[in-house]
Amino acid sequence: MKRARLLLLAAVPVLVTASVYVLTPEDPGAGGAGPDLSSAYRSQAAQDTKGAESAKTWAEGTAGAASGDVLADAPAGLAAPARKDLAQQLVASAENSTLDWRSAYAYIEDIGDGQGYTAGIIGFCTGTNDLLTLVEGYTKAHPDNGLATYLPALRAVDGTDSHEGLDPGFTDAWKAEAAVPAFRRAQDTARDRVYFDPAVRLAKLDGLGPLGQFVYYDAMVFHGPGTDATGFYGMRERALGKSDSPTEGGSEKAYLDTFLDIRRAAMKSRDPDIDTTRVDTAQRRFLDEGNLQLRTPLEWQVYGETYRVP
């Protein structure tokens, strides 16, 4: 369900954003619903296709030389299949007003944020390079797919909000391709490589459990992997400067309180009227309840709607 409040978000530069590399793990599902405008937070710097990898390398470098041992010894946490599915439901409640996160594979729409078409489960955009990179990688593995003929047009409109060469057939082609399991797997892989995996990895390096891992993931999705003050990596650095992480001997709850304060302020700095309930009455609620393991049952509110996972 589209929410008019989100049209307040403009296209705001992010220093580092998503480069997507497509592999093929397993995945089910299909459908079509509309994600929110968090794509606007990870917009302009998508022209730097090495950005996300560079930022991830830089951020993980701050965790110290023993990071490999830390990760090897860490529990699966949010990466465990059931918890990962729960994480997608939590994100979908804020991005799509639904718990059915698989319903967004076929979604495609120009939502008026200056980024062209926004599509798929994480809001890939024709104007921000990530959708182009997704289709290019997918086409390498599946040359005869229904989106391949649009690659010249996608390259031409990259970095703009233009539909030239895409209308009128691209949206129908995207929806049709979303019925193909391999394309759904490609979307999942792009989401995991750029957003989920780096967020969970860094949360583990910081000594955070499943709730903290989700807090990082949702921030990565919404703000993008930027190193500026309102990008994920920038917010993490500020939080570490104000509060010791569990790895540094600090309290997990106190550190997450600090991170959520910084994140909420970052959202408000972009738009004073933005709805911050995905932080206030979801993540903060779990934290206040002491649910650092993100155990079910869960109940939370986003944008005035109540969601429950048994």
Sequence and secondary structure as in RCSB ss.txt:
>XXXX:A:sequence
MKRARLLLLAAVPVLVTASVYVLTPEDPGAGGAGPDLSSAYRSQAAQDTKGAESAKTWAEGTAGAASGDVLADAP
AGLAAPARKDLAQQLVASAENSTLDWRSAYAYIEDIGDGQGYTAGIIGFCTGTNDLLTLVEGYTKAHPDNGLATY
LPALRAVDGTDSHEGLDPGFTDAWKAEAAVPAFRRAQDTARDRVYFDPAVRLAKLDGLGPLGQFVYYDAMVFHGP
GTDATGFYGMRERALGKSDSPTEGGSEKAYLDTFLDIRRAAMKSRDPDIDTTRVDTAQRRFLDEGNLQLRTPLEW
QVYGETYRVP
>XXXX:A:secstr
   GGGGG      SS                    GGGGGG GGGG TTHHHHHHHHHHHTT TTHHHHHHHS 
 GGGSHHHHHHHHHHHHHHHTSSS GGGGTT EEE SSSSSEEETTTTEETTSSHHHHHHHHHHHH TT TTGGG
HHHHHHHTTS   TTTTTTHHHHHHHHTTSHHHHHHHHHHHIIIIIHHHHHHHHHTT  HHHHHHHHHHHHHH S
  STTSHHHHHHHHHHHS  GGGT  HHHHHHHHHHHHHHHHHHH TT   HHIIIIIHHHHHTT TT  SSEEE
EETTEEEEE 
